Amino acid sequence: MYEIIANPEDYDIDDLIKGTGHTKIEFSGQERKSWAQEIDTFTTKLVRFTEKAQELAKVFRGSDAITTTPACKYSA
């Protein structure tokens, strides 16, 4: 399961929290590299999620019986 977190406070970017109007935002080379890596990671996860969703849809389109097992409850 994937969780998409889009909390600007996690990235310490005040402009995303407060808004910029029409002001341009400049990112340093390191910031750009970090964001590019974050975006690459995110898109890879989305692609995997898409593939799994397509496979699940294929199962439901099929005529084979679908069996399930109860979820396990784990106590902490």
C-alpha atoms as an extended CHARMM CRD file, in Angstrom:
* protein
*
        76  EXT
         1         1  MET       CA              0.0000000000        0.0000000000        0.0000000000  PROA      1               0.0000000000
         2         2  TYR       CA              1.2280000000        3.4880000000       -0.8050000000  PROA      2               0.0000000000
         3         3  GLU       CA              0.5200000000        6.6760000000        1.0420000000  PROA      3               0.0000000000
         4         4  ILE       CA              0.8440000000        9.9990000000       -0.6840000000  PROA      4               0.0000000000
         5         5  ILE       CA              1.9830000000       12.7070000000        1.7090000000  PROA      5               0.0000000000
         6         6  ALA       CA              1.8130000000       16.2730000000        0.4990000000  PROA      6               0.0000000000
         7         7  ASN       CA              2.4720000000       18.2660000000        3.6340000000  PROA      7               0.0000000000
         8         8  PRO       CA              4.6050000000       21.3110000000        2.7250000000  PROA      8               0.0000000000
         9         9  GLU       CA              5.7090000000       21.6830000000        6.3390000000  PROA      9               0.0000000000
        10        10  ASP       CA              7.5800000000       18.3820000000        5.9600000000  PROA      10              0.0000000000
        11        11  TYR       CA              9.7610000000       20.0500000000        3.3290000000  PROA      11              0.0000000000
        12        12  ASP       CA             10.2880000000       23.3530000000        5.1480000000  PROA      12              0.0000000000
        13        13  ILE       CA              9.1430000000       25.3690000000        2.1650000000  PROA      13              0.0000000000
        14        14  ASP       CA              7.3240000000       28.3990000000        3.5190000000  PROA      14              0.0000000000
        15        15  ASP       CA              6.1460000000       29.5150000000        0.0770000000  PROA      15              0.0000000000
        16        16  LEU       CA              4.0900000000       26.3470000000       -0.3220000000  PROA      16              0.0000000000
        17        17  ILE       CA              2.5200000000       26.9490000000        3.0780000000  PROA      17              0.0000000000
        18        18  LYS       CA              1.8430000000       30.6750000000        2.7310000000  PROA      18              0.0000000000
        19        19  GLY       CA              1.4890000000       30.9640000000       -1.0340000000  PROA      19              0.0000000000
        20        20  THR       CA              3.5220000000       33.1020000000       -3.3860000000  PROA      20              0.0000000000
        21        21  GLY       CA              1.0130000000       35.0110000000       -5.4540000000  PROA      21              0.0000000000
        22        22  HSD       CA              2.8280000000       35.5480000000       -8.7220000000  PROA      22              0.0000000000
        23        23  THR       CA              6.3020000000       35.7110000000       -7.2150000000  PROA      23              0.0000000000
        24        24  LYS       CA              8.9030000000       33.4620000000       -8.7790000000  PROA      24              0.0000000000
        25        25  ILE       CA             10.5510000000       30.8460000000       -6.5920000000  PROA      25              0.0000000000
        26        26  GLU       CA             14.2340000000       30.1780000000       -7.0610000000  PROA      26              0.0000000000
        27        27  PHE       CA             15.6930000000       26.8190000000       -6.0790000000  PROA      27              0.0000000000
        28        28  SER       CA             19.3810000000       26.1840000000       -5.5820000000  PROA      28              0.0000000000
        29        29  GLY       CA             21.0720000000       23.4340000000       -7.5520000000  PROA      29              0.0000000000
        30        30  GLN       CA             20.9460000000       21.0950000000       -4.5410000000  PROA      30              0.0000000000
        31        31  GLU       CA             17.2500000000       21.8580000000       -3.9230000000  PROA      31              0.0000000000
        32        32  ARG       CA             16.4630000000       21.1250000000       -7.5550000000  PROA      32              0.0000000000
        33        33  LYS       CA             18.3730000000       17.8600000000       -7.3640000000  PROA      33              0.0000000000
        34        34  SER       CA             16.5660000000       16.8670000000       -4.1500000000  PROA      34              0.0000000000
        35        35  TRP       CA             13.1480000000       17.6760000000       -5.6310000000  PROA      35              0.0000000000
        36        36  ALA       CA             13.9880000000       15.7860000000       -8.8160000000  PROA      36              0.0000000000
        37        37  GLN       CA             14.8600000000       12.7120000000       -6.7390000000  PROA      37              0.0000000000
        38        38  GLU       CA             11.6250000000       13.0430000000       -4.7290000000  PROA      38              0.0000000000
        39        39  ILE       CA              9.5840000000       13.3200000000       -7.9260000000  PROA      39              0.0000000000
        40        40  ASP       CA             11.3560000000       10.3410000000       -9.5010000000  PROA      40              0.0000000000
        41        41  THR       CA             10.6470000000        8.2500000000       -6.4040000000  PROA      41              0.0000000000
        42        42  PHE       CA              7.0120000000        9.3500000000       -6.3760000000  PROA      42              0.0000000000
        43        43  THR       CA              6.4600000000        8.5820000000      -10.0590000000  PROA      43              0.0000000000
        44        44  THR       CA              8.0710000000        5.1660000000       -9.6900000000  PROA      44              0.0000000000
        45        45  LYS       CA              5.6490000000        4.3640000000       -6.8780000000  PROA      45              0.0000000000
        46        46  LEU       CA              2.7290000000        5.6070000000       -8.9730000000  PROA      46              0.0000000000
        47        47  VAL       CA              3.7900000000        3.4100000000      -11.8840000000  PROA      47              0.0000000000
        48        48  ARG       CA              3.9700000000        0.3610000000       -9.5860000000  PROA      48              0.0000000000
        49        49  PHE       CA              0.5790000000        1.2350000000       -8.1330000000  PROA      49              0.0000000000
        50        50  THR       CA             -0.8680000000        1.5510000000      -11.6410000000  PROA      50              0.0000000000
        51        51  GLU       CA              0.5280000000       -1.8400000000      -12.6210000000  PROA      51              0.0000000000
        52        52  LYS       CA             -0.9550000000       -3.4730000000       -9.5180000000  PROA      52              0.0000000000
        53        53  ALA       CA             -4.3180000000       -1.7770000000      -10.0880000000  PROA      53              0.0000000000
        54        54  GLN       CA             -4.3800000000       -2.9660000000      -13.7040000000  PROA      54              0.0000000000
        55        55  GLU       CA             -3.6110000000       -6.5130000000      -12.5790000000  PROA      55              0.0000000000
        56        56  LEU       CA             -6.4080000000       -6.3580000000       -9.9970000000  PROA      56              0.0000000000
        57        57  ALA       CA             -8.8430000000       -5.0810000000      -12.6340000000  PROA      57              0.0000000000
        58        58  LYS       CA             -7.7980000000       -7.9820000000      -14.8630000000  PROA      58              0.0000000000
        59        59  VAL       CA             -8.6270000000      -10.4300000000      -12.0520000000  PROA      59              0.0000000000
        60        60  PHE       CA            -12.0720000000       -8.8940000000      -11.5990000000  PROA      60              0.0000000000
        61        61  ARG       CA            -12.7410000000       -8.9350000000      -15.3520000000  PROA      61              0.0000000000
        62        62  GLY       CA            -11.9450000000      -12.6420000000      -15.4290000000  PROA      62              0.0000000000
        63        63  SER       CA            -14.3670000000      -15.4550000000      -14.7410000000  PROA      63              0.0000000000
        64        64  ASP       CA            -12.2480000000      -17.4050000000      -12.2340000000  PROA      64              0.0000000000
        65        65  ALA       CA            -13.5290000000      -17.6170000000       -8.6680000000  PROA      65              0.0000000000
        66        66  ILE       CA            -12.0130000000      -15.0780000000       -6.3080000000  PROA      66              0.0000000000
        67        67  THR       CA            -11.2180000000      -16.3910000000       -2.8470000000  PROA      67              0.0000000000
        68        68  THR       CA            -10.1620000000      -14.3610000000        0.1230000000  PROA      68              0.0000000000
        69        69  THR       CA             -8.6820000000      -14.8990000000        3.5250000000  PROA      69              0.0000000000
        70        70  PRO       CA             -9.5570000000      -12.8700000000        6.6080000000  PROA      70              0.0000000000
        71        71  ALA       CA             -7.2160000000      -10.0720000000        7.5480000000  PROA      71              0.0000000000
        72        72  CYS       CA             -5.0140000000      -10.7440000000       10.5440000000  PROA      72              0.0000000000
        73        73  LYS       CA             -5.2350000000       -8.4010000000       13.4900000000  PROA      73              0.0000000000
        74        74  TYR       CA             -1.8900000000       -7.7170000000       15.0630000000  PROA      74              0.0000000000
        75        75  SER       CA             -1.6360000000       -6.3580000000       18.5600000000  PROA      75              0.0000000000
        76        76  ALA       CA              1.1540000000       -4.0160000000       19.4880000000  PROA      76              0.0000000000
